[in-house]
Amino acid sequence: MIFGLFESKEAKFWRDETNRTLNDARQRFDASERKKISINVLKRILQTLKDIENLDQKTKKEIMFELIDEVAKKRRNNVNELEYDNIKWVEDAMVESYLNMYSGTFGKKLAREAVMVIYWCRTNLSENEINKLIENSGLSKDKIFGDLL
């Protein structure tokens, strides 16, 4: 049997859902709103990366699953009459997508693709704003853009 040629339905779902959310946000929100979303999403992702830094694999996975549950609940609680125009819901959806992809649960390929959320955020921020967020996180750029769980 050959492994690695096929991916799970869940992996395809998270990739497609993440792409849909990012494209939808690009179209629905103006530049200042995208900037606000990007800052908030990056702060949350960077905090997660900082929280799991230097932990063993088992502990990292446990923390990731707790965070995924928390953000999924928060996203569901942010559903209101604004629907997809709700900035808080979009932020939660992006963070949830990143965490699910990055967790490694659906394979290494998808985990590597999780940076698509970070790159979407980067396109809405200046290099100075990005550097400031990274500096405040205490993480290196390699850690943010290269490492897997």
N, C-alpha and C positions, 0 to 999 in steps of 0.2 A: 504494500500500500504506500502511496506517495503522500507525504504530509506537506502542508504549506501551500498547496495549490488552491485550496478552497478556504474561504473564511465563513464564519458563522453569520447567521441572519442578524444577530445582535450587533456584530461589528459593522455590517453594512448599514443597519439602522442608525447607529451612532454617527457614522461618517455622513450619511445622507442628511440626518437631522441637524448635525452641526453645520454643514454647508448651507442648508436651507435657512437656518437661524442667522448665520453670518450674512448671507445674501439679502435676506429680508431686512435685516437691520441697516445694511448699507443703503437700501432703497427707501425705507420708511423714515429715517431720521436725518436731520440736517447735520452739517459738519460739527456744530457746537454740541449737539446731543450725542453724536458718535464719539466725540472727544471725551465727554463725561462718562459714557458707557465704558470706553476703553480704559480710562483711568481706574474706575471702580473694579472692573473685571481683572485688570492686571494686578491691582493691589491684592485682591482676594487670591489669585493664583500664586503670586509671589509669597504671600503669607503661608499658603498651603505647602509650597516647596520648602520654605524655611522650617515649618513645623515638622516635616518628615526627614529633613536633612540629617544624615548620620545615624538614622535608625536602622535596625535590622529589617529584613524583608517582611517578616510576619507582622511586626508592629506597624510598618508603613501601610501594608494592605488593610489592617484593622482600622487605622486612622482614616484611610481613604474611604472605606465603606461607611464609616460614621459620617464623614463629611458629605458623601454622596447622598445619604439619607436626609441629612439636615437641609442641604440645598434643594433637594427635590421637594421636601415639605414646604420650604420657603417659596419656591417657584409656584407650587399649587396654591398657596395662600395669597399670592400676588395676582391671581387671575381676577380680573374685574371687567367693567364695561369697556375699558380701553382695549381689551384683548391684546393683539400683537403690538399696539402702539404704546403699551405700558413699559416704560424704560426699566423699571425694577424687575419685571417679569423677564425681559430680554437679558438683563445682566445675569439673573439666576439661571436662565436657560443656557447661556454661554458657559458659565462656571460649571454647571452640571454636565454639559457635554465634555468640557475639558477633563473633568475628574473621571468620568466614565471611560473616556478614551485613554487617558494617561495611566489609569489604574493597572493596566496590563491584563485585566480579566478577559478581554476579547482579543488578545494576541499582541505580539511585539510590533507588528506592522502598524496597527491602529494606534498603539501607544506612541509610536514615533510621529504619527500624523496629528497628535493632539496639539502640537505647536501651531496648527492652523489658527487656533483661537488667539494665541499670542501674536501671530503675524497680522491678523485682522486688526487687533488693537494697535499694533505698531504703525499700521498705515494711517491711523487717525491721530497720531501724536508726533511731535517733533523729536529729533534725536536728543535734545536737552531734556525734554519731559521724560523720555524713556530712561535716560541715564540717571535722572533724579530718582525715579521709582526704583530702579535697580540698586542704586546706592543706598536708598532708605531701607531696602529689603535685607541688605547685608549678604546678598548672594552674588556669585560671579555670573557673567553673561554665559559662560560655558555651561554652568549649572542650569540656567533657565532655558537655553536653546538647544542643549545637546544631551543631557543625561536622561536616562529612563529610570523607572523605579528599580 
